[in-house]
Amino acid sequence: MTAKKKVLKFLSSPVLALSTLVLIAFLLVVGSNPWIKFGYQDTQSIFHSWFFLTVIIVLFVNLLLCVYQQVIRLLNRKEWPLNFLKEFDINRQLDVKQFLGTVRNYAAGKGYKSQVLKGTEIICWEKKRLGIWAAVIFHVGLIIICIGVFTELGFAFNGRIGMVPGQLFEDRLGSYLSAEAGPLHSHKEGAFSLYLHEIKMKYKQTGVFASADASLIESGTEVFRQNIAAGTPLRFKLWNVFFESFGYYIKTHLTIDDREFPLDVGLSTTFQKDYEKYSEVFRLDKTPYWLNIEFIPDRTSYTNHENRSYEPIQPFINLIVRKTENGKNEQIYQGQIPLGGTAGFDRAKLKFEEFYPWITLNAKMEPGLYIIYVGFVIGLTGLGLLYLWVPEYICVKWLEKEGILKVAIGGYKTKYKKEFQLYLNEFSKELAELLSKEDRS
């Protein structure tokens, strides 16, 4: 065997396919687990690395060679293993033409399509012929999925957008809170803009169900206006914009000694056992103070979680201040500040002036997604044919041994082989009787 054939045999081997699938499964576990680090700041970036793309290419080549071998085998039926199960004598004179005509008529009566293989004295019967190509169709679906995955990982873009009502977002890399792109992605800025009209809120006991009333703008013109909510993303060309999260900004005014400056705090939204919490812990720059701020939209229901209202009726903030100085960390203030109120601690004062909501959206460009969908449909079609449309392939061959006419009959079926062999034995008897009684014309 030449070196070229050895390489091709290895690339098309089931061992390589299985090994590649195991490696992909391992990388999926690693990339989906934030607690595992392999030199990546974010483990999900593994999916956009050249290493992962190379693994996908290896699987693609393996599947491509497998399909090529399957197609060649199906097209060149002379190379099919004809395992004839029955051989019987014909007790009369019969030429090839009569033999083929009789067998063809018998096959038609059984619902088979018959075909004589060129250059041979073999006539083939087929039922559910499309099922013969089931494995090829299934592997073609996998190949298309590989192409889609490579396109998705290589050219995809994923960016987080933070917005407040009245804000215009323009598609520029610097405008995203964070952005991740495939190694082959070339980001052409200015693909779209978003204008946020308002954040619509429905207040429930478990939290706020927020949505974004936004307009998509292209080249300075509004294309359409849509409410972006959980489960109803904005779709535009290859872009999908998903609702991600909701929270509040707290606008305060801080005075330390004689220095005054505004302090805007973006509060994180966390989900407790039965309610939403809007809070943030941070240190004031160049000061010994640590602030823990929690925003409470409705003072009237604050102490009763079961009847908690998130509608901003009497909003206030819970403020806890700790001071770290000279190796000591002590709490120096804990209290509530209503909207417009002021609290003093140590040498500082904090005034709660205003609050307003924010949302984050997730903008994704997914060029390979629909290719993957097509591959899944084709792969499932092949899988369905493989199990529900099982082909039957029967061969009848003319033989002449030592002046005696014989007929050999055999078959091929991927499933239900024992039942098929019994069936084959039954009609081989019928065919033997028919050929022996056939009148010569």
C-alpha positions as CSV (number, residue, x, y, z in Angstrom):
1,M,0.0,0.0,0.0
2,T,1.4,3.4,-1.0
3,A,1.9,6.2,1.4
4,K,-0.9,8.2,-0.3
5,K,-3.4,5.3,0.2
6,K,-2.3,4.9,3.8
7,V,-3.0,8.6,4.5
8,L,-6.4,8.4,2.7
9,K,-7.3,5.2,4.6
10,F,-6.5,6.9,7.9
11,L,-8.4,10.1,7.1
12,S,-11.5,8.1,6.2
13,S,-11.3,5.6,9.1
14,P,-14.1,5.3,11.7
15,V,-11.4,5.5,14.4
16,L,-10.5,9.0,13.3
17,A,-14.2,10.0,13.2
18,L,-14.8,8.6,16.7
19,S,-11.6,10.2,18.1
20,T,-12.6,13.6,16.6
21,L,-16.1,13.4,18.1
22,V,-14.7,12.5,21.5
23,L,-12.3,15.5,21.3
24,I,-15.2,17.8,20.3
25,A,-17.3,16.6,23.2
26,F,-14.4,17.3,25.6
27,L,-13.9,20.8,24.2
28,L,-17.6,21.5,24.5
29,V,-17.5,20.6,28.2
30,V,-14.4,22.7,28.7
31,G,-15.8,25.7,26.8
32,S,-19.1,25.6,28.6
33,N,-17.6,25.4,32.1
34,P,-16.5,28.8,33.5
35,W,-14.6,27.1,36.3
36,I,-12.1,25.5,33.9
37,K,-9.2,27.5,32.5
38,F,-6.8,26.4,29.8
39,G,-5.0,29.7,29.1
40,Y,-8.2,31.4,28.0
41,Q,-9.6,34.4,29.8
42,D,-13.1,33.2,28.8
43,T,-13.3,29.5,28.1
44,Q,-16.0,30.0,25.5
45,S,-13.4,31.6,23.3
46,I,-12.1,28.1,22.7
47,F,-15.0,27.7,20.3
48,H,-13.6,30.6,18.2
49,S,-10.0,29.4,18.3
50,W,-8.0,28.0,15.3
51,F,-7.6,24.7,17.2
52,F,-11.3,24.1,17.5
53,L,-11.8,25.1,13.8
54,T,-9.0,22.6,12.8
55,V,-10.8,19.8,14.7
56,I,-14.0,20.6,12.7
57,I,-12.1,20.6,9.4
58,V,-10.6,17.2,10.3
59,L,-14.1,15.8,10.9
60,F,-15.3,17.4,7.7
61,V,-12.6,15.8,5.6
62,N,-13.3,12.4,7.3
63,L,-17.0,12.6,6.4
64,L,-16.3,13.8,2.9
65,L,-14.0,10.8,2.2
66,C,-16.6,8.4,3.7
67,V,-19.3,9.8,1.5
68,Y,-17.1,9.5,-1.6
69,Q,-16.4,5.8,-0.8
70,Q,-20.1,5.1,-0.2
71,V,-21.1,6.8,-3.5
72,I,-18.5,4.9,-5.5
73,R,-19.7,1.6,-4.0
74,L,-23.4,2.4,-4.8
75,L,-22.7,3.5,-8.4
76,N,-20.4,0.5,-9.2
77,R,-22.7,-2.4,-8.3
78,K,-20.4,-5.0,-9.8
79,E,-18.3,-4.5,-6.6
80,W,-21.2,-5.2,-4.3
81,P,-20.8,-8.5,-2.4
82,L,-23.4,-10.7,-4.0
83,N,-24.0,-13.3,-1.3
84,F,-26.3,-15.7,-3.1
85,L,-28.2,-17.8,-0.7
86,K,-29.9,-20.3,-3.1
87,E,-28.8,-22.1,-6.3
88,F,-31.2,-24.3,-8.3
89,D,-31.2,-26.2,-11.6
90,I,-33.5,-25.4,-14.5
91,N,-34.8,-28.7,-15.9
92,R,-35.3,-27.5,-19.5
93,Q,-33.6,-25.5,-22.3
94,L,-33.7,-21.8,-21.8
95,D,-31.7,-19.0,-23.4
96,V,-30.6,-15.8,-21.7
97,K,-33.3,-13.7,-23.3
98,Q,-36.1,-15.9,-22.1
99,F,-34.5,-16.1,-18.6
100,L,-34.3,-12.3,-18.3
101,G,-37.8,-11.8,-19.6
102,T,-39.3,-14.3,-17.2
103,V,-37.4,-13.0,-14.2
104,R,-38.3,-9.4,-15.1
105,N,-42.1,-10.2,-15.3
106,Y,-41.9,-12.1,-12.0
107,A,-40.2,-9.2,-10.3
108,A,-42.8,-6.7,-11.6
109,G,-45.5,-9.0,-10.2
110,K,-43.8,-8.8,-6.8
111,G,-43.6,-4.9,-6.9
112,Y,-39.9,-4.8,-7.7
113,K,-38.2,-2.6,-10.3
114,S,-35.7,-4.7,-12.2
115,Q,-32.5,-3.8,-14.0
116,V,-29.9,-5.8,-15.9
117,L,-26.3,-4.9,-14.9
118,K,-24.3,-4.0,-18.0
119,G,-21.9,-6.6,-19.2
120,T,-23.3,-9.3,-16.9
121,E,-26.0,-11.9,-16.8
122,I,-27.3,-10.5,-13.5
123,I,-30.7,-9.0,-13.2
124,C,-31.4,-6.9,-10.1
125,W,-34.6,-6.2,-8.3
126,E,-35.1,-3.2,-6.1
127,K,-37.7,-1.9,-3.6
128,K,-37.5,1.4,-1.8
129,R,-34.4,2.3,-3.8
130,L,-34.0,5.7,-2.1
131,G,-33.2,3.9,1.2
132,I,-30.0,2.6,-0.4
133,W,-28.8,6.2,-0.3
134,A,-29.8,6.7,3.3
135,A,-26.3,6.5,4.8
136,V,-25.0,8.9,2.1
137,I,-27.8,11.4,2.8
138,F,-27.1,11.2,6.5
139,H,-23.4,11.8,6.1
140,V,-24.1,14.7,3.6
141,G,-26.2,16.3,6.3
142,L,-23.3,15.9,8.8
143,I,-21.0,17.5,6.2
144,I,-23.3,20.5,5.8
145,I,-23.5,20.8,9.5
146,C,-19.7,20.9,9.7
147,I,-19.7,23.6,7.0
148,G,-22.3,25.6,9.0
149,V,-20.3,25.2,12.3
150,F,-17.1,26.3,10.6
151,T,-18.9,29.3,9.1
152,E,-20.5,30.1,12.4
153,L,-17.4,29.9,14.5
154,G,-15.1,31.4,11.9
155,F,-17.2,34.4,10.9
156,A,-19.7,34.9,13.8
157,F,-19.9,38.1,15.9
158,N,-21.3,38.5,19.4
159,G,-21.6,41.8,21.1
160,R,-23.3,43.1,24.3
161,I,-25.1,46.4,24.1
162,G,-26.0,48.6,27.1
163,M,-28.8,51.2,26.6
164,V,-31.0,53.6,28.5
165,P,-34.2,55.3,27.1
166,G,-33.5,57.9,24.5
167,Q,-30.1,56.5,23.6
168,L,-28.9,55.8,20.0
169,F,-26.5,52.9,19.6
170,E,-24.3,52.7,16.5
171,D,-22.6,49.5,15.4
172,R,-19.0,50.3,16.2
173,L,-16.6,48.0,18.1
174,G,-16.0,50.7,20.7
175,S,-19.7,51.1,21.4
176,Y,-20.2,47.5,22.7
177,L,-19.8,46.6,26.3
178,S,-18.0,43.5,25.2
179,A,-17.5,41.9,21.8
180,E,-16.3,38.5,20.6
181,A,-15.6,37.6,17.0
182,G,-14.5,34.6,15.1
183,P,-10.9,34.5,13.8
184,L,-12.1,35.0,10.2
185,H,-14.6,37.7,11.0
186,S,-14.0,41.2,9.5
187,H,-16.3,43.6,11.2
188,K,-17.6,46.3,8.9
189,E,-18.9,49.0,11.2
190,G,-22.1,50.8,10.6
191,A,-24.2,47.8,9.7
192,F,-27.1,49.1,11.8
193,S,-28.1,51.5,14.5
194,L,-30.6,51.1,17.4
195,Y,-32.7,53.8,19.0
196,L,-34.3,52.9,22.3
197,H,-37.6,54.8,22.7
198,E,-38.5,53.3,26.1
199,I,-38.2,50.4,28.4
200,K,-41.6,48.8,28.9
201,M,-42.1,47.2,32.3
202,K,-44.6,44.7,33.7
203,Y,-44.5,44.4,37.4
204,K,-45.0,41.0,39.0
205,Q,-44.3,39.6,42.5
206,T,-41.2,37.8,41.3
207,G,-39.7,40.8,39.5
208,V,-39.9,43.1,36.5
209,F,-40.6,41.7,33.0
210,A,-38.9,44.3,30.9
211,S,-38.8,44.8,27.1
212,A,-37.2,47.3,24.8
213,D,-39.2,49.4,22.4
214,A,-36.5,50.1,19.8
215,S,-36.2,51.2,16.2
216,L,-33.6,49.6,13.8
217,I,-32.0,52.2,11.6
218,E,-29.9,51.6,8.5
219,S,-28.1,54.4,6.6
220,G,-30.0,57.0,8.7
221,T,-33.4,55.6,7.8
222,E,-35.7,53.7,10.2
223,V,-36.3,50.2,8.8
224,F,-38.8,49.1,11.4
225,R,-39.7,49.4,15.1
226,Q,-40.1,46.5,17.4
227,N,-40.6,45.5,21.0
228,I,-37.5,43.3,21.9
229,A,-38.3,41.0,24.7
230,A,-37.3,37.5,26.0
231,G,-38.3,35.1,23.2
232,T,-38.9,37.8,20.6
233,P,-35.6,39.0,19.2
234,L,-35.1,41.6,16.6
235,R,-34.0,40.0,13.3
236,F,-32.3,41.9,10.5
237,K,-30.5,40.2,7.7
238,L,-27.8,38.0,9.4
239,W,-28.2,39.9,12.7
240,N,-30.3,38.8,15.7
241,V,-30.7,41.2,18.7
242,F,-31.8,39.4,21.9
243,F,-33.0,40.9,25.2
244,E,-30.5,39.9,27.8
245,S,-31.0,41.7,31.2
246,F,-32.6,44.7,33.0
247,G,-31.6,46.9,35.9
248,Y,-31.4,50.4,37.3
249,Y,-29.0,53.3,37.4
250,I,-28.9,55.2,40.6
251,K,-28.0,58.9,40.3
252,T,-26.5,60.4,43.5
253,H,-24.5,63.4,44.6
254,L,-21.6,62.8,46.9
255,T,-19.9,65.3,49.1
256,I,-16.6,64.5,50.9
257,D,-15.3,67.4,53.0
258,D,-15.4,70.3,50.6
259,R,-15.4,68.2,47.4
260,E,-18.6,67.6,45.5
261,F,-19.2,65.3,42.5
262,P,-22.0,63.3,40.9
263,L,-22.0,59.6,41.3
264,D,-23.9,57.3,39.0
265,V,-24.1,53.7,40.0
266,G,-25.2,50.9,37.7
267,L,-26.9,48.2,39.9
268,S,-26.6,44.6,39.0
269,T,-29.8,42.5,38.9
270,T,-29.6,39.2,40.8
271,F,-32.3,36.6,41.3
272,Q,-32.9,35.6,44.8
273,K,-35.2,32.7,45.9
274,D,-38.4,34.5,45.2
275,Y,-37.6,38.0,44.1
276,E,-35.2,40.3,42.1
277,K,-32.5,42.3,43.8
278,Y,-30.9,45.4,42.4
279,S,-27.6,46.1,44.2
280,E,-23.9,46.8,43.9
281,V,-20.9,46.8,46.1
282,F,-17.9,49.1,45.2
283,R,-15.2,51.2,46.6
284,L,-15.1,55.0,46.1
285,D,-11.9,55.8,44.3
286,K,-9.1,57.4,46.4
287,T,-11.2,57.0,49.6
288,P,-11.3,54.4,52.4
289,Y,-15.1,54.0,51.8
290,W,-16.8,50.8,50.6
291,L,-20.5,51.3,49.6
292,N,-23.2,48.6,49.4
293,I,-26.3,50.0,47.7
294,E,-29.6,48.2,47.2
295,F,-32.4,49.9,45.4
296,I,-36.0,49.2,46.6
297,P,-38.7,50.4,44.2
298,D,-41.6,50.2,46.7
299,R,-41.2,51.0,50.3
300,T,-44.8,49.9,51.2
301,S,-44.2,46.3,50.4
302,Y,-40.5,46.1,51.4
303,T,-40.9,43.9,54.5
304,N,-43.4,41.5,52.9
305,H,-41.8,39.5,50.0
306,E,-45.0,37.7,49.2
307,N,-46.7,41.0,48.3
308,R,-43.6,42.7,47.0
309,S,-44.3,45.3,44.3
310,Y,-41.6,46.4,41.9
311,E,-43.5,49.5,40.7
312,P,-41.6,52.6,41.8
313,I,-44.2,53.9,44.2
314,Q,-42.0,55.1,47.1
315,P,-38.5,54.2,46.0
316,F,-35.5,54.3,48.4
317,I,-32.0,52.8,48.7
318,N,-30.6,50.8,51.5
319,L,-27.0,52.0,52.1
320,I,-24.3,50.3,54.0
321,V,-20.9,52.0,54.3
322,R,-17.7,50.4,55.5
323,K,-14.4,52.1,56.1
324,T,-11.1,50.4,55.5
325,E,-8.2,52.3,57.2
326,N,-5.0,51.5,59.1
327,G,-5.7,47.7,58.7
328,K,-9.2,48.0,60.1
329,N,-12.5,47.3,58.3
330,E,-15.6,48.5,60.2
331,Q,-19.2,49.4,59.3
332,I,-19.8,53.1,59.9
333,Y,-23.3,53.5,58.5
334,Q,-26.5,51.6,57.7
335,G,-29.8,53.2,56.8
336,Q,-32.4,54.0,54.2
337,I,-32.4,57.0,51.9
338,P,-35.7,58.0,50.2
339,L,-35.7,59.6,46.8
340,G,-34.5,63.2,47.3
341,G,-33.1,62.4,50.7
342,T,-29.6,62.7,52.1
343,A,-27.5,60.5,54.5
344,G,-24.3,61.5,56.3
345,F,-21.4,59.2,57.3
346,D,-18.0,60.1,58.6
347,R,-16.9,63.2,56.6
348,A,-19.3,62.5,53.7
349,K,-22.9,63.0,52.6
350,L,-24.8,61.2,49.9
351,K,-27.9,62.5,48.2
352,F,-30.3,60.1,46.3
353,E,-31.3,62.3,43.4
354,E,-32.8,60.1,40.6
355,F,-33.1,56.6,39.2
356,Y,-33.7,55.3,35.7
357,P,-33.7,51.8,34.1
358,W,-31.2,50.2,31.8
359,I,-31.2,47.1,29.6
360,T,-28.5,45.0,27.9
361,L,-29.1,43.5,24.5
362,N,-27.1,40.7,22.8
363,A,-26.3,41.4,19.1
364,K,-25.3,38.3,17.2
365,M,-24.3,37.9,13.6
366,E,-24.8,34.1,12.9
367,P,-23.9,33.4,9.2
368,G,-23.7,29.6,9.7
369,L,-26.9,29.1,11.7
370,Y,-29.2,28.5,8.7
371,I,-26.6,26.2,7.1
372,I,-26.7,24.1,10.3
373,Y,-30.5,24.0,10.2
374,V,-30.4,22.7,6.5
375,G,-27.8,20.1,7.5
376,F,-29.9,18.9,10.4
377,V,-32.9,18.5,8.1
378,I,-30.9,16.5,5.5
379,G,-29.3,14.4,8.2
380,L,-32.6,13.6,9.9
381,T,-34.0,12.7,6.5
382,G,-31.2,10.2,5.9
383,L,-31.6,8.8,9.4
384,G,-35.4,8.4,8.8
385,L,-34.8,6.6,5.5
386,L,-32.2,4.4,7.2
387,Y,-34.7,3.1,9.7
388,L,-38.1,3.6,8.1
389,W,-37.4,3.1,4.4
390,V,-35.3,-0.1,4.4
391,P,-34.3,-1.0,0.8
392,E,-34.5,-4.5,-0.6
393,Y,-32.0,-5.5,-3.2
394,I,-32.2,-8.9,-4.9
395,C,-29.9,-10.4,-7.6
396,V,-30.7,-13.3,-9.9
397,K,-27.8,-14.7,-11.9
398,W,-27.7,-17.0,-14.9
399,L,-25.2,-19.8,-14.5
400,E,-24.1,-22.7,-16.7
401,K,-22.1,-25.5,-15.1
402,E,-21.0,-28.6,-17.0
403,G,-23.9,-28.2,-19.5
404,I,-26.5,-27.8,-16.8
405,L,-28.5,-24.5,-16.5
406,K,-28.6,-23.1,-13.0
407,V,-29.9,-19.9,-11.4
408,A,-28.4,-18.3,-8.3
409,I,-30.5,-15.9,-6.3
410,G,-29.4,-13.8,-3.4
411,G,-30.4,-10.5,-1.6
412,Y,-29.3,-7.6,0.4
413,K,-31.2,-5.8,3.2
414,T,-29.7,-3.6,6.0
415,K,-32.3,-4.6,8.5
416,Y,-34.6,-7.6,9.3
417,K,-32.1,-9.9,7.7
418,K,-33.5,-13.2,9.1
419,E,-37.0,-12.4,8.0
420,F,-35.7,-11.3,4.6
421,Q,-33.8,-14.6,4.2
422,L,-36.9,-16.6,4.8
423,Y,-38.8,-14.5,2.3
424,L,-36.0,-15.0,-0.2
425,N,-36.1,-18.7,0.2
426,E,-39.9,-18.8,-0.4
427,F,-39.9,-16.9,-3.7
428,S,-36.7,-18.6,-4.9
429,K,-38.8,-21.8,-4.9
430,E,-41.6,-20.0,-6.8
431,L,-39.1,-18.7,-9.4
432,A,-37.4,-22.1,-9.8
433,E,-40.8,-23.7,-10.5
434,L,-41.8,-20.9,-12.9
435,L,-38.5,-21.1,-14.9
436,S,-38.8,-24.9,-15.2
437,K,-42.4,-24.7,-16.5
438,E,-41.9,-21.7,-18.8
439,D,-42.8,-22.7,-22.4
440,R,-40.1,-22.0,-25.0
441,S,-41.3,-19.5,-27.6
